[in-house]
Amino acid sequence: RPCAPPPPPRADDSQSTTLVGLDPAGEGAGYAGGILSAAIDGIRVAEAVTRDLLAAGGSCA
């Protein structure tokens, strides 16, 4: 079984450090190792995206 590539780097706000606007998350991106950790990572990234939208004056409605 081959090794997985390293996950794309992301900053504390969950955004990719190399591609603005990309928020890598979950097992496919290499940030989780199972369904539960992928769900938790997805929730954390969704919260970070919501904070970014609200800070930019956007609406989540």
Secondary structure, 3 states (H helix, E strand, C coil): CCCCCCCCCECCCCCECCCCCCCCCCCCCCCCCCHHHHHHHHHHHHHHHHHHHHHCCCCCC
